[in-house]
Amino acid sequence: MVAPGLTRTRATDVVPAEEFEEVAARQALPRPLTPDDTAAAVAMLVAEDAAALTGQVLTVDGGLVMR
């Protein structure tokens, strides 16, 4: 399972820009997340090398949880 953080998408157009800035400031990666960030994580998980990875939640939040 992939658990994305606050990501710029059409669905989050209603979220004020200030909130994106506040979240990005608390992340280890100090920029807003994009759908490509989540897509890259999904691509890694569907690769043959990840076949034995089961029952995990991959948090794609730019390091927000770390801080």
C-alpha positions in Angstrom: 0.0 0.0 0.0 1.2 3.5 -0.7 0.2 6.4 1.6 0.9 9.7 -0.1 1.2 13.0 1.7 -0.3 16.2 0.6 0.2 16.2 -3.1 -0.6 18.8 -5.7 -3.4 17.3 -7.9 -6.7 18.6 -9.3 -8.4 17.2 -6.3 -6.3 19.4 -4.0 -6.9 22.6 -5.9 -9.2 23.6 -3.1 -6.3 23.5 -0.6 -4.8 26.9 0.0 -1.3 27.5 -1.3 -0.3 28.5 2.2 -1.1 25.0 3.5 1.1 23.4 0.9 3.9 25.8 1.9 3.4 25.0 5.6 3.5 21.2 5.0 6.5 21.5 2.7 8.4 23.5 5.4 7.9 20.6 7.8 9.1 17.9 5.4 12.6 16.7 5.0 12.2 17.3 1.3 11.2 21.1 1.4 8.9 21.2 -1.7 5.3 20.3 -2.4 4.8 16.7 -3.5 3.7 15.9 -7.1 1.9 12.9 -8.5 5.2 11.8 -10.0 6.6 11.4 -6.5 3.9 8.8 -5.7 4.1 7.2 -9.2 7.8 6.6 -8.7 7.2 4.8 -5.5 4.5 2.7 -7.1 6.8 1.9 -10.0 9.4 0.7 -7.5 6.9 -1.6 -5.8 5.7 -3.2 -9.0 9.2 -4.0 -10.1 10.3 -7.6 -10.1 12.9 -6.8 -7.4 10.1 -5.9 -5.0 8.3 -9.2 -5.4 9.1 -10.3 -1.8 7.9 -7.0 -0.2 4.5 -7.8 1.3 2.3 -6.3 3.9 3.9 -2.9 4.1 2.7 0.7 3.9 5.1 2.9 2.0 4.6 6.5 3.2 5.4 8.9 0.3 5.3 12.2 2.2 8.6 13.9 1.6 9.8 13.0 5.0 7.0 14.7 7.0 6.6 11.7 9.4 10.4 11.8 10.0 10.2 15.3 11.5 
